[in-house]
């Protein structure tokens, strides 16, 4: 009985370790597909802290954006409680910053809900976004 | 802040046992309520009928409207660090 309990714990630990390995690629740089989709304006930063597809959605583009957004949400869900905030609050704040960090040529969602191409000037952001 | 609250409470305690003050206070509350009712009644009488028009534009529900600017400012540093540490997905 005791042995069995230990083995269950071991399996749980192994699963946890495996999940860490799976999460690790998030620390790496952008994939080539993501980087080129950003540069081409096929994906853009939304105000809510997630990525959106700007033009026509291909299955490959949809899969990539969904995958990135799921990973983003997992991080928001992890960080928000530690900061005594809701996922939505944390995501919106991240959206403010992610839009600020777009480079000229990339797409972002302005407060009017439309996609805009980032130029040399500061992007149009929600009035609540920090400077 | 605390001083003010204490002062208020003390004042109320000395006033309450004296019946006159209490009565006057209650009377004024009743009068205020009465005038409010009269105002509301006259407002209804003046407007006559209530017309409801459907908006010609679609109703957009702003889900994030309840998020306060101060919350975003508080989280900015933390969220910035998170983005820095996860360059692959941001």
Backbone of each chain as ProteinMPNN parsed JSONL, in Angstrom:
{"seq_chain_A": "XXXXXXXXXXXXXXXXXXXXXXXXXXXXXXXXXXXXXXXXXXXXXXXXXXXXXXXXXXXXXXXXXXXXXXXXXXXXXXXXXXXXXXXXXXXXXXXXXXXXXXXXXXXXXXXXXXXXXXXXXXXXXXXXXXX", "coords_chain_A": {"N_chain_A": [[0.837, -1.208, 0.0], [1.859, 1.226, 0.909], [4.022, 1.344, -0.783], [2.748, 1.54, -3.186], [1.575, 4.016, -2.995], [3.827, 5.644, -3.01], [4.731, 5.152, -5.578], [2.721, 6.296, -7.06], [3.097, 8.916, -6.376], [5.57, 9.318, -7.511], [4.976, 9.077, -10.195], [3.362, 11.281, -10.488], [5.195, 13.288, -9.994], [6.923, 12.899, -12.125], [5.222, 13.521, -14.204], [4.829, 16.186, -13.67], [7.415, 17.17, -14.04], [7.651, 16.634, -16.743], [5.759, 18.39, -17.743], [7.016, 20.771, -17.245], [9.12, 20.641, -19.012], [7.728, 20.755, -21.388], [6.695, 23.296, -21.179], [8.93, 24.807, -21.349], [9.809, 25.623, -24.025], [8.551, 28.079, -24.377], [10.232, 29.956, -23.429], [12.063, 30.268, -25.367], [13.069, 31.983, -28.404], [10.906, 33.695, -30.806], [9.19, 31.578, -33.119], [10.105, 30.91, -36.542], [7.906, 30.969, -38.224], [6.025, 32.406, -36.725], [7.379, 34.832, -36.37], [7.602, 35.721, -39.037], [4.929, 35.929, -39.732], [4.094, 37.985, -38.076], [5.707, 40.083, -39.025], [4.737, 40.274, -41.6], [2.261, 41.207, -41.15], [0.142, 39.505, -40.843], [-0.731, 38.52, -38.5], [-1.759, 40.173, -35.496], [-1.389, 42.298, -32.593], [-3.818, 42.22, -30.143], [-6.044, 44.29, -28.158], [-6.785, 42.991, -25.879], [-4.731, 41.448, -24.963], [-4.119, 39.24, -26.394], [-3.265, 37.433, -29.437], [-4.359, 38.185, -32.762], [-5.839, 37.249, -35.907], [-5.252, 39.009, -38.798], [-5.921, 39.283, -41.593], [-7.177, 37.074, -44.036], [-7.934, 33.945, -42.629], [-5.924, 31.22, -42.53], [-5.821, 27.63, -42.128], [-3.352, 26.885, -40.982], [-2.397, 29.275, -39.957], [-4.378, 29.879, -38.11], [-4.069, 27.724, -36.356], [-1.537, 28.235, -35.333], [-1.863, 30.756, -34.097], [-3.847, 30.141, -32.214], [-2.444, 28.318, -30.616], [-0.372, 29.931, -29.582], [-1.909, 31.779, -28.189], [-3.15, 30.169, -26.289], [-0.957, 29.47, -24.782], [-0.229, 31.987, -23.899], [-2.45, 32.609, -22.343], [-2.201, 30.685, -20.361], [0.049, 31.6, -19.062], [-0.825, 34.114, -18.198], [-2.78, 33.225, -16.454], [-1.245, 32.039, -14.567], [0.33, 34.089, -13.544], [-1.397, 36.166, -12.798], [-2.923, 35.631, -10.316], [-0.835, 35.737, -8.47], [-0.235, 38.382, -8.545], [-2.418, 39.44, -7.419], [-4.612, 39.845, -9.14], [-7.138, 39.646, -11.727], [-7.344, 37.297, -14.474], [-8.143, 38.598, -16.779], [-7.558, 41.271, -16.208], [-4.797, 41.166, -15.974], [-4.162, 40.247, -18.511], [-5.106, 42.338, -20.132], [-3.408, 44.404, -19.344], [-0.996, 43.345, -20.224], [-1.574, 43.376, -22.908], [-1.623, 46.13, -23.442], [1.101, 46.654, -23.132], [2.254, 44.913, -24.987], [1.301, 45.975, -27.351], [2.537, 48.433, -27.284], [5.102, 47.584, -27.704], [5.198, 46.743, -30.296], [6.715, 46.799, -33.531], [7.476, 49.078, -36.243], [5.408, 48.392, -39.035], [4.216, 46.117, -38.067], [1.03, 44.764, -37.016], [-1.614, 46.103, -35.014], [-4.339, 46.299, -32.673], [-6.421, 49.011, -32.418], [-8.066, 51.315, -30.08], [-10.516, 51.752, -31.381], [-11.187, 49.335, -32.339], [-10.328, 48.519, -34.774], [-7.849, 47.185, -37.03], [-4.58, 48.408, -37.101], [-1.623, 49.566, -38.726], [1.487, 49.578, -37.301], [3.328, 52.493, -37.072], [6.004, 54.882, -37.182], [5.347, 56.515, -35.124], [3.93, 56.557, -31.75], [1.751, 53.869, -30.853], [-1.895, 53.827, -31.116], [-3.61, 53.585, -28.183], [-5.573, 52.072, -25.548], [-7.136, 54.29, -23.254], [-6.554, 53.754, -20.663], [-4.128, 52.551, -20.579], [-0.763, 52.217, -19.36], [1.809, 54.725, -19.419]], "CA_chain_A": [[0.0, 0.0, 0.0], [2.775, 2.366, 0.992], [4.804, 1.338, -2.026], [1.875, 2.003, -4.264], [1.433, 5.466, -2.794], [5.074, 6.273, -3.46], [4.816, 5.083, -7.035], [1.782, 7.304, -7.581], [3.768, 10.211, -6.208], [6.654, 9.384, -8.501], [4.357, 9.337, -11.505], [2.915, 12.675, -10.462], [6.397, 14.12, -10.114], [7.412, 12.751, -13.497], [4.293, 14.282, -15.052], [5.105, 17.603, -13.425], [8.684, 17.457, -14.712], [7.39, 16.628, -18.18], [5.034, 19.618, -18.078], [8.007, 21.843, -17.243], [9.877, 20.516, -20.263], [6.833, 21.22, -22.45], [6.526, 24.74, -21.037], [10.213, 25.47, -21.562], [9.995, 26.32, -25.303], [8.051, 29.446, -24.313], [11.359, 30.837, -23.122], [12.858, 30.446, -26.583], [12.665, 33.103, -29.257], [9.769, 33.426, -31.691], [9.44, 30.669, -34.233], [10.227, 31.608, -37.828], [6.553, 31.175, -38.757], [5.401, 33.492, -35.96], [8.101, 36.075, -36.672], [7.278, 36.192, -40.391], [3.513, 36.319, -39.736], [4.043, 39.316, -37.451], [6.323, 41.064, -39.931], [3.881, 40.412, -42.781], [0.984, 41.777, -40.743], [-0.923, 38.491, -40.888], [-1.239, 38.478, -37.125], [-1.568, 41.435, -34.805], [-1.624, 42.326, -31.148], [-5.136, 42.752, -29.778], [-6.047, 45.063, -26.903], [-7.056, 42.133, -24.72], [-3.546, 40.713, -24.566], [-3.962, 38.03, -27.206], [-2.996, 37.666, -30.853], [-5.491, 38.027, -33.654], [-5.525, 37.115, -37.331], [-5.668, 40.28, -39.397], [-6.575, 39.085, -42.887], [-7.829, 35.774, -44.194], [-7.381, 32.946, -41.724], [-5.635, 29.88, -43.06], [-5.767, 26.677, -41.008], [-2.037, 26.923, -40.341], [-2.321, 30.528, -39.196], [-5.302, 29.714, -36.99], [-3.466, 26.784, -35.401], [-0.404, 28.895, -34.675], [-2.371, 31.81, -33.208], [-4.513, 29.473, -31.086], [-1.403, 27.745, -29.769], [0.291, 31.018, -28.867], [-2.864, 32.384, -27.254], [-3.33, 29.229, -25.173], [0.236, 29.613, -23.944], [-0.322, 33.288, -23.232], [-3.465, 32.538, -21.293], [-1.646, 29.889, -19.262], [0.967, 32.468, -18.308], [-1.654, 35.098, -17.485], [-3.463, 32.533, -15.357], [-0.247, 31.736, -13.538], [0.875, 35.323, -12.961], [-2.423, 37.074, -12.278], [-3.213, 35.472, -8.886], [0.334, 36.18, -7.702], [-0.288, 39.843, -8.514], [-3.758, 39.767, -6.897], [-5.408, 40.403, -10.243], [-7.846, 38.647, -12.53], [-6.656, 36.972, -15.73], [-8.491, 39.64, -17.749], [-6.797, 42.481, -15.876], [-3.388, 40.919, -16.3], [-4.071, 40.137, -19.96], [-5.277, 43.676, -20.703], [-2.158, 45.13, -19.083], [-0.01, 42.78, -21.143], [-1.946, 43.863, -24.228], [-1.109, 47.51, -23.515], [2.558, 46.622, -23.294], [2.588, 44.223, -26.233], [1.026, 46.925, -28.438], [3.634, 49.417, -27.215], [6.364, 46.978, -28.16], [5.185, 46.409, -31.724], [7.676, 47.589, -34.313], [6.833, 49.557, -37.473], [5.039, 47.349, -39.996], [3.378, 45.111, -37.408], [-0.369, 45.169, -36.829], [-2.155, 46.129, -33.651], [-5.747, 46.705, -32.591], [-6.581, 50.307, -31.769], [-9.296, 51.357, -29.277], [-11.73, 51.714, -32.218], [-11.431, 47.941, -32.695], [-9.774, 48.251, -36.106], [-6.42, 46.881, -37.126], [-3.745, 49.49, -37.601], [-0.222, 49.205, -38.916], [2.35, 50.396, -36.468], [4.253, 53.368, -37.772], [7.101, 55.374, -36.34], [4.756, 57.158, -33.947], [3.405, 55.65, -30.726], [0.467, 53.289, -31.273], [-3.105, 54.296, -30.433], [-3.919, 52.573, -27.168], [-6.64, 52.324, -24.58], [-6.802, 55.43, -22.397], [-6.093, 53.275, -19.346], [-2.797, 51.938, -20.677], [0.296, 53.01, -18.724], [2.712, 55.435, -20.329]], "C_chain_A": [[0.873, 1.26, 0.0], [3.564, 2.495, -0.31], [3.997, 1.928, -3.185], [1.726, 3.533, -4.196], [2.66, 6.21, -3.326], [5.144, 6.278, -4.986], [3.88, 6.1, -7.681], [2.416, 8.682, -7.488], [4.852, 10.401, -7.259], [6.1, 9.724, -9.879], [3.923, 10.799, -11.594], [4.095, 13.617, -10.655], [6.923, 14.086, -11.546], [6.534, 13.562, -14.454], [4.559, 15.771, -14.911], [6.387, 18.03, -14.141], [8.483, 17.539, -16.215], [6.686, 17.919, -18.601], [5.988, 20.806, -18.115], [8.799, 21.838, -18.548], [9.043, 21.054, -21.419], [6.719, 22.744, -22.41], [7.798, 25.488, -21.408], [10.339, 26.188, -22.902], [9.461, 27.749, -25.322], [9.174, 30.444, -24.057], [12.202, 31.121, -24.356], [12.359, 31.64, -27.378], [11.474, 32.7, -30.122], [10.164, 32.424, -32.778], [9.5, 31.486, -35.522], [8.847, 31.932, -38.391], [5.87, 32.35, -38.053], [6.051, 34.831, -36.309], [7.705, 36.616, -38.045], [5.819, 36.629, -40.474], [3.325, 37.698, -39.102], [4.53, 40.377, -38.429], [5.43, 41.329, -41.141], [2.514, 41.014, -42.43], [-0.172, 40.798, -40.836], [-1.533, 38.282, -39.506], [-0.936, 39.819, -36.465], [-1.853, 41.299, -33.33], [-2.986, 42.954, -30.862], [-5.031, 43.486, -28.439], [-6.178, 44.17, -25.677], [-5.867, 41.265, -24.305], [-3.314, 39.427, -25.343], [-3.687, 38.429, -28.654], [-4.276, 37.488, -31.652], [-5.0, 37.867, -35.087], [-6.092, 38.336, -38.045], [-6.444, 40.054, -40.694], [-7.333, 37.776, -42.936], [-7.12, 34.738, -43.31], [-7.163, 31.627, -42.448], [-5.585, 28.921, -41.871], [-4.438, 26.726, -40.254], [-1.902, 28.151, -39.445], [-3.184, 30.42, -37.938], [-4.697, 28.816, -35.92], [-2.339, 27.465, -34.626], [-0.895, 29.939, -33.669], [-3.059, 31.201, -31.995], [-3.487, 28.938, -30.097], [-0.724, 28.83, -28.938], [-0.651, 31.631, -27.824], [-3.134, 31.473, -26.056], [-2.14, 29.345, -24.217], [0.219, 30.951, -23.202], [-1.309, 33.225, -22.074], [-2.956, 31.746, -20.087], [-0.714, 30.751, -18.41], [0.192, 33.536, -17.544], [-2.298, 34.454, -16.263], [-2.504, 32.21, -14.218], [0.163, 33.006, -12.796], [-0.181, 36.19, -12.271], [-2.706, 36.869, -10.785], [-2.053, 35.949, -8.001], [0.349, 37.697, -7.569], [-1.65, 40.337, -8.009], [-4.623, 40.425, -7.964], [-6.165, 39.272, -10.933], [-7.045, 38.404, -13.808], [-6.897, 38.094, -16.741], [-7.7, 40.922, -17.482], [-5.343, 42.329, -16.291], [-3.202, 40.873, -17.817], [-4.18, 41.51, -20.619], [-4.01, 44.507, -20.516], [-1.073, 44.651, -20.037], [-0.283, 43.249, -22.568], [-1.456, 45.284, -24.465], [0.373, 47.497, -23.863], [2.956, 45.983, -24.62], [2.351, 45.147, -27.43], [2.115, 47.997, -28.469], [4.899, 48.884, -27.858], [6.319, 46.525, -29.615], [6.19, 47.305, -32.44], [6.987, 48.007, -35.609], [6.614, 48.422, -38.48], [4.141, 46.29, -39.381], [1.975, 45.676, -37.186], [-0.727, 45.182, -35.346], [-3.589, 46.625, -33.71], [-5.843, 48.003, -31.794], [-7.89, 50.312, -30.963], [-10.592, 51.365, -30.095], [-12.045, 50.293, -32.692], [-10.83, 47.542, -34.034], [-8.288, 47.893, -36.017], [-5.69, 48.082, -37.707], [-2.333, 48.958, -37.782], [0.629, 50.15, -38.086], [3.296, 51.208, -37.35], [5.37, 53.786, -36.839], [6.558, 55.972, -35.045], [4.253, 56.106, -32.954], [2.055, 55.1, -31.184], [-0.705, 53.916, -30.518], [-3.523, 53.216, -29.444], [-5.096, 53.008, -26.306], [-6.186, 53.436, -23.634], [-6.238, 54.985, -21.049], [-4.677, 52.72, -19.38], [-1.735, 52.828, -20.023], [1.234, 53.604, -19.767], [3.926, 54.594, -20.658]], "O_chain_A": [[0.668, 2.198, -0.77], [3.744, 3.584, -0.854], [4.494, 2.686, -4.017], [1.751, 4.226, -5.213], [2.553, 7.242, -3.988], [5.555, 7.261, -5.604], [4.202, 6.69, -8.712], [2.291, 9.505, -8.395], [5.027, 11.485, -7.815], [6.661, 10.531, -10.62], [4.09, 11.458, -12.62], [4.009, 14.609, -11.378], [7.315, 15.111, -12.104], [7.028, 14.201, -15.383], [4.523, 16.521, -15.886], [6.448, 19.092, -14.761], [9.062, 18.395, -16.884], [6.966, 18.475, -19.663], [5.808, 21.732, -18.905], [9.105, 22.888, -19.111], [9.562, 21.719, -22.316], [6.655, 23.404, -23.447], [7.749, 26.672, -21.744], [10.921, 27.272, -22.943], [9.857, 28.547, -26.17], [9.08, 31.616, -24.42], [12.96, 32.09, -24.393], [11.333, 32.233, -27.044], [11.084, 31.534, -30.168], [11.288, 32.419, -33.279], [9.006, 32.612, -35.58], [8.627, 33.003, -38.955], [5.224, 33.18, -38.692], [5.366, 35.832, -36.516], [7.497, 37.818, -38.206], [5.491, 37.575, -41.189], [2.489, 38.483, -39.549], [3.889, 41.407, -38.64], [5.368, 42.449, -41.648], [1.71, 41.294, -43.318], [-1.332, 41.204, -40.901], [-2.701, 37.914, -39.372], [0.018, 40.507, -36.828], [-2.466, 40.333, -32.874], [-3.268, 44.075, -31.286], [-4.063, 43.323, -27.696], [-5.746, 44.529, -24.581], [-5.985, 40.44, -23.399], [-2.438, 38.629, -25.008], [-3.851, 39.584, -29.046], [-5.165, 36.731, -31.262], [-3.898, 38.291, -35.435], [-7.273, 38.654, -37.906], [-7.534, 40.602, -40.856], [-8.042, 37.414, -41.996], [-5.892, 34.67, -43.255], [-8.111, 30.999, -42.919], [-5.339, 29.342, -40.74], [-4.41, 26.619, -39.028], [-1.372, 28.081, -38.336], [-2.771, 30.816, -36.848], [-4.796, 29.103, -34.728], [-2.21, 27.289, -33.415], [-0.411, 30.003, -32.539], [-2.882, 31.678, -30.874], [-3.644, 29.088, -28.886], [-0.527, 28.666, -27.734], [-0.231, 31.96, -26.715], [-3.324, 31.952, -24.939], [-2.305, 29.32, -22.998], [0.601, 31.035, -22.035], [-1.042, 33.719, -20.978], [-3.243, 32.09, -18.94], [-0.698, 30.637, -17.184], [0.503, 33.834, -16.391], [-2.357, 35.048, -15.186], [-2.903, 32.119, -13.057], [0.323, 33.0, -11.575], [0.108, 36.863, -11.282], [-2.727, 37.85, -10.043], [-2.271, 36.495, -6.92], [0.881, 38.236, -6.599], [-1.986, 41.512, -8.158], [-5.282, 41.434, -7.715], [-5.863, 38.095, -10.74], [-6.181, 39.2, -14.175], [-5.987, 38.495, -17.466], [-7.231, 41.577, -18.414], [-4.742, 43.23, -16.876], [-2.218, 41.39, -18.347], [-3.438, 41.815, -21.553], [-3.592, 45.225, -21.423], [-0.323, 45.454, -20.591], [0.644, 43.49, -23.342], [-0.943, 45.609, -25.535], [0.835, 48.215, -24.75], [3.875, 46.448, -25.293], [3.103, 45.112, -28.404], [2.559, 48.416, -29.538], [5.666, 49.625, -28.474], [7.3, 45.978, -30.119], [6.473, 48.421, -32.004], [6.023, 47.369, -36.032], [7.505, 47.612, -38.738], [3.383, 45.632, -40.093], [1.766, 46.889, -37.17], [-0.219, 44.394, -34.548], [-3.998, 47.284, -34.666], [-5.402, 48.08, -30.647], [-8.726, 49.425, -31.136], [-11.652, 51.024, -29.57], [-13.051, 50.071, -33.366], [-10.823, 46.363, -34.39], [-7.589, 48.25, -35.068], [-6.135, 48.687, -38.682], [-1.903, 48.033, -37.093], [0.495, 51.371, -38.172], [3.962, 50.682, -38.241], [5.645, 53.127, -35.837], [7.218, 55.94, -34.006], [4.163, 54.921, -33.278], [1.295, 55.81, -31.842], [-0.536, 54.463, -29.428], [-3.76, 52.07, -29.826], [-5.539, 54.157, -26.344], [-5.015, 53.516, -23.264], [-5.534, 55.74, -20.379], [-4.089, 52.448, -18.333], [-1.805, 54.053, -20.122], [1.421, 53.049, -20.851], [4.795, 55.033, -21.411]]}, "seq_chain_B": "XXXXXXXXXXXXXXXXXXXXXXXXXXXXXXXXXXXXXXXXXXXXXXXXXXXXXXXXXXXXXXXXXXXXXXXXXXXXXXXXXXXXXXXXXX", "coords_chain_B": {"N_chain_B": [[-8.183, 61.385, 9.525], [-9.099, 59.224, 11.123], [-9.425, 60.689, 13.401], [-11.468, 62.409, 12.706], [-13.596, 60.638, 12.388], [-13.901, 59.683, 14.949], [-14.623, 61.992, 16.258], [-17.049, 62.524, 15.076], [-18.54, 60.346, 15.93], [-18.547, 60.743, 18.651], [-19.945, 63.119, 18.868], [-22.442, 62.324, 17.997], [-23.153, 60.622, 20.043], [-23.49, 62.336, 22.231], [-25.568, 63.836, 21.378], [-27.718, 62.144, 20.971], [-29.06, 61.281, 23.452], [-30.496, 63.559, 24.078], [-33.591, 64.298, 23.449], [-34.731, 66.232, 21.717], [-32.978, 66.942, 19.694], [-32.797, 64.598, 18.333], [-35.354, 64.198, 17.453], [-35.668, 66.351, 15.787], [-33.857, 65.779, 13.851], [-34.884, 63.472, 12.753], [-37.239, 64.414, 11.737], [-36.31, 66.097, 9.724], [-35.218, 64.296, 7.987], [-37.455, 62.956, 7.197], [-38.776, 64.985, 5.922], [-37.049, 65.484, 3.796], [-37.246, 63.114, 2.413], [-39.909, 63.223, 1.745], [-39.989, 65.442, 0.028], [-38.463, 64.443, -1.998], [-40.08, 62.439, -2.986], [-42.189, 63.972, -3.912], [-40.856, 65.384, -5.905], [-40.126, 63.299, -7.645], [-42.621, 62.399, -8.38], [-43.645, 64.654, -9.679], [-41.898, 64.787, -11.761], [-42.538, 62.523, -13.229], [-45.124, 63.174, -13.89], [-44.709, 65.401, -15.514], [-43.24, 64.402, -17.694], [-45.035, 62.744, -18.855], [-45.322, 60.4, -20.819], [-43.342, 57.47, -21.307], [-41.013, 56.881, -23.75], [-39.555, 54.333, -25.639], [-36.872, 53.784, -27.672], [-35.449, 51.706, -30.128], [-31.957, 51.25, -30.494], [-30.173, 52.372, -33.396], [-27.701, 51.489, -33.988], [-25.599, 48.583, -33.623], [-25.435, 47.067, -30.399], [-22.588, 47.348, -28.516], [-20.81, 45.479, -26.319], [-18.687, 46.311, -23.865], [-16.385, 44.456, -22.475], [-14.209, 44.817, -20.875], [-14.578, 47.072, -19.446], [-14.784, 47.413, -16.779], [-12.303, 47.228, -15.721], [-9.953, 48.933, -13.947], [-7.889, 51.85, -14.371], [-5.921, 52.192, -12.447], [-5.406, 49.62, -11.614], [-4.231, 48.533, -13.87], [-1.924, 50.069, -14.011], [-0.682, 49.227, -11.714], [-0.101, 46.608, -12.354], [1.622, 46.795, -14.452], [4.475, 46.687, -14.333], [4.983, 44.048, -13.513], [3.728, 42.599, -15.581], [5.261, 43.447, -17.709], [7.731, 42.27, -17.107], [6.985, 39.608, -17.374], [6.46, 39.426, -20.119], [9.019, 39.921, -21.082], [10.3, 37.639, -20.207], [9.179, 35.65, -21.684], [9.749, 35.537, -24.578], [9.166, 34.012, -26.784], [6.425, 33.751, -27.202], [5.321, 36.215, -27.192]], "CA_chain_B": [[-9.309, 60.533, 9.115], [-9.572, 58.547, 12.33], [-9.836, 61.735, 14.321], [-12.771, 62.896, 12.257], [-14.612, 59.622, 12.649], [-14.118, 59.642, 16.395], [-15.34, 63.201, 16.605], [-18.427, 62.364, 14.623], [-19.218, 59.365, 16.765], [-18.732, 61.356, 19.963], [-20.994, 64.115, 18.736], [-23.709, 61.616, 17.9], [-23.464, 60.049, 21.34], [-23.984, 63.376, 23.131], [-26.815, 64.385, 20.857], [-28.817, 61.188, 20.985], [-29.917, 61.256, 24.64], [-31.373, 64.735, 24.11], [-34.665, 63.935, 22.532], [-35.093, 67.258, 20.738], [-32.11, 66.852, 18.524], [-33.122, 63.379, 17.614], [-36.629, 64.389, 16.763], [-35.501, 67.29, 14.697], [-33.131, 65.092, 12.797], [-35.786, 62.524, 12.105], [-38.177, 65.225, 10.969], [-35.678, 66.614, 8.51], [-35.071, 63.16, 7.071], [-38.766, 62.675, 6.634], [-39.079, 66.063, 5.007], [-36.234, 65.267, 2.59], [-37.847, 61.998, 1.678], [-41.175, 63.709, 1.206], [-39.749, 66.299, -1.123], [-37.962, 63.59, -3.067], [-41.245, 61.762, -3.562], [-42.916, 64.992, -4.679], [-40.048, 65.648, -7.103], [-40.235, 62.155, -8.547], [-43.991, 62.381, -8.88], [-43.811, 65.741, -10.635], [-41.104, 64.442, -12.94], [-43.333, 61.557, -13.994], [-46.275, 63.891, -14.411], [-44.27, 66.297, -16.574], [-42.811, 63.681, -18.888], [-46.231, 62.194, -19.475], [-45.158, 59.003, -21.166], [-41.951, 57.053, -21.529], [-40.862, 56.251, -25.067], [-38.327, 53.537, -25.765], [-36.5, 53.606, -29.071], [-34.367, 50.754, -30.355], [-30.792, 51.924, -31.099], [-29.953, 51.972, -34.788], [-26.384, 50.842, -34.077], [-25.523, 47.381, -32.775], [-24.948, 47.328, -29.053], [-21.273, 46.757, -28.282], [-20.586, 45.301, -24.892], [-17.272, 46.459, -23.522], [-16.179, 43.538, -21.353], [-13.107, 45.234, -20.01], [-14.85, 48.425, -18.963], [-14.668, 47.467, -15.318], [-10.907, 47.204, -15.294], [-9.555, 50.308, -13.627], [-6.557, 52.267, -14.786], [-4.957, 51.997, -11.354], [-5.041, 48.2, -11.615], [-3.308, 48.339, -14.991], [-0.649, 50.679, -13.624], [-0.069, 48.379, -10.682], [0.343, 45.355, -12.952], [2.466, 47.049, -15.627], [5.843, 46.211, -14.113], [4.927, 42.581, -13.484], [3.391, 42.11, -16.927], [6.431, 43.717, -18.55], [8.711, 41.211, -16.829], [6.465, 38.359, -17.941], [6.676, 39.48, -21.573], [10.464, 39.788, -21.304], [10.742, 36.271, -19.921], [8.53, 34.724, -22.623], [9.82, 36.185, -25.9], [8.691, 33.13, -27.844], [4.977, 33.815, -27.438], [4.879, 37.619, -27.26]], "C_chain_B": [[-9.94, 59.887, 10.338], [-10.129, 59.568, 13.309], [-11.242, 62.216, 13.967], [-13.877, 61.907, 12.602], [-14.953, 59.594, 14.126], [-14.947, 60.847, 16.827], [-16.817, 63.062, 16.244], [-19.204, 61.458, 15.568], [-19.526, 59.99, 18.135], [-19.883, 62.35, 19.916], [-22.372, 63.435, 18.722], [-24.136, 61.087, 19.267], [-24.03, 61.104, 22.284], [-25.334, 63.9, 22.658], [-27.996, 63.442, 21.089], [-29.678, 61.238, 22.242], [-30.866, 62.456, 24.715], [-32.434, 64.564, 23.023], [-34.933, 64.934, 21.429], [-34.284, 67.122, 19.472], [-32.514, 65.69, 17.648], [-34.402, 63.583, 16.788], [-36.47, 65.303, 15.56], [-34.84, 66.6, 13.507], [-34.068, 64.173, 12.005], [-36.772, 63.277, 11.211], [-37.572, 65.687, 9.664], [-35.512, 65.496, 7.477], [-36.393, 62.883, 6.367], [-39.132, 63.735, 5.584], [-38.31, 65.88, 3.683], [-36.853, 64.173, 1.739], [-39.133, 62.443, 1.002], [-40.971, 64.548, -0.032], [-39.231, 65.493, -2.304], [-39.108, 62.89, -3.78], [-42.026, 62.741, -4.431], [-42.193, 65.275, -5.988], [-40.215, 64.537, -8.134], [-41.61, 62.124, -9.198], [-44.188, 63.463, -9.942], [-43.038, 65.454, -11.914], [-41.878, 63.491, -13.84], [-44.505, 62.276, -14.669], [-45.869, 64.754, -15.605], [-43.939, 65.542, -17.855], [-43.994, 63.007, -19.589], [-46.098, 60.731, -19.799], [-43.684, 58.71, -21.416], [-41.864, 56.365, -22.878], [-39.521, 55.531, -25.127], [-38.043, 53.321, -27.238], [-35.366, 52.596, -29.181], [-33.188, 51.496, -30.975], [-30.567, 51.447, -32.514], [-28.591, 51.319, -34.984], [-26.387, 49.583, -33.225], [-24.919, 47.714, -31.416], [-23.628, 46.595, -28.85], [-21.059, 46.669, -26.776], [-19.09, 45.328, -24.614], [-17.005, 45.64, -22.266], [-15.145, 44.056, -20.366], [-13.359, 46.576, -19.339], [-14.677, 48.538, -17.452], [-13.226, 47.449, -14.819], [-10.418, 48.634, -15.135], [-8.12, 50.584, -14.054], [-5.528, 51.994, -13.7], [-4.505, 50.546, -11.274], [-4.003, 47.94, -12.7], [-1.936, 48.917, -14.652], [0.081, 49.815, -12.608], [0.55, 47.129, -11.307], [1.414, 45.554, -14.029], [3.869, 46.468, -15.472], [5.91, 44.69, -14.213], [4.687, 42.013, -14.889], [4.561, 42.33, -17.887], [7.504, 42.655, -18.368], [8.286, 39.896, -17.457], [6.699, 38.314, -19.451], [8.16, 39.29, -21.88], [10.918, 38.34, -21.163], [10.136, 35.251, -20.886], [8.552, 35.286, -24.05], [9.254, 35.317, -27.021], [7.224, 33.286, -28.172], [4.453, 35.245, -27.469], [5.523, 38.347, -28.44]], "O_chain_B": [[-11.146, 59.986, 10.562], [-11.154, 59.349, 13.955], [-12.089, 62.401, 14.842], [-14.956, 62.294, 13.05], [-16.118, 59.495, 14.514], [-15.852, 60.733, 17.653], [-17.703, 63.436, 17.012], [-20.338, 61.741, 15.954], [-20.603, 59.797, 18.698], [-20.701, 62.405, 20.834], [-23.324, 63.904, 19.345], [-25.318, 61.1, 19.61], [-24.945, 60.816, 23.055], [-26.145, 64.356, 23.464], [-29.115, 63.875, 21.363], [-30.905, 61.237, 22.137], [-31.92, 62.376, 25.346], [-32.156, 64.68, 21.829], [-35.319, 64.551, 20.324], [-34.799, 67.174, 18.355], [-32.567, 65.778, 16.421], [-34.5, 63.2, 15.622], [-37.034, 65.08, 14.489], [-35.202, 66.802, 12.348], [-34.038, 64.117, 10.775], [-37.094, 62.851, 10.102], [-38.228, 65.675, 8.622], [-35.645, 65.711, 6.273], [-36.46, 62.621, 5.166], [-39.702, 63.44, 4.534], [-38.855, 66.095, 2.601], [-36.966, 64.292, 0.519], [-39.41, 62.094, -0.146], [-41.683, 64.394, -1.025], [-39.515, 65.809, -3.46], [-39.116, 62.762, -5.004], [-42.466, 62.405, -5.531], [-42.816, 65.391, -7.043], [-40.416, 64.789, -9.322], [-41.75, 61.862, -10.393], [-44.817, 63.226, -10.974], [-43.461, 65.826, -13.008], [-41.875, 63.637, -15.063], [-44.832, 62.032, -15.831], [-46.597, 64.83, -16.595], [-44.299, 65.965, -18.954], [-43.937, 62.736, -20.789], [-46.697, 59.893, -19.126], [-42.893, 59.61, -21.699], [-42.559, 55.379, -23.125], [-38.492, 56.065, -24.713], [-38.857, 52.751, -27.965], [-34.42, 52.64, -28.395], [-33.385, 52.295, -31.891], [-30.743, 50.266, -32.814], [-28.342, 50.676, -36.005], [-27.092, 49.515, -32.218], [-24.01, 48.537, -31.307], [-23.556, 45.375, -28.992], [-21.123, 47.67, -26.063], [-18.338, 44.47, -25.077], [-17.339, 46.047, -21.154], [-15.205, 43.765, -19.172], [-12.455, 47.152, -18.734], [-14.451, 49.624, -16.92], [-12.971, 47.634, -13.629], [-10.466, 49.434, -16.069], [-7.269, 49.695, -14.093], [-4.395, 51.611, -13.993], [-3.362, 50.267, -10.913], [-3.026, 47.224, -12.483], [-0.909, 48.319, -14.972], [1.305, 49.691, -12.641], [1.59, 46.649, -10.856], [2.041, 44.589, -14.466], [4.384, 45.828, -16.389], [6.766, 44.126, -14.896], [5.356, 41.073, -15.318], [4.82, 41.507, -18.765], [8.111, 42.195, -19.335], [9.108, 39.158, -18.002], [7.091, 37.281, -19.993], [8.518, 38.584, -22.824], [11.795, 37.872, -21.89], [10.555, 34.094, -20.894], [7.5, 35.487, -24.657], [8.902, 35.826, -28.086], [6.804, 32.991, -29.291], [3.274, 35.467, -27.743], [5.265, 39.532, -28.649]]}, "name": "protein", "num_of_chains": 2, "seq": "XXXXXXXXXXXXXXXXXXXXXXXXXXXXXXXXXXXXXXXXXXXXXXXXXXXXXXXXXXXXXXXXXXXXXXXXXXXXXXXXXXXXXXXXXXXXXXXXXXXXXXXXXXXXXXXXXXXXXXXXXXXXXXXXXXXXXXXXXXXXXXXXXXXXXXXXXXXXXXXXXXXXXXXXXXXXXXXXXXXXXXXXXXXXXXXXXXXXXXXXXXXXXXXXXXXXXXXXXXXXX"}
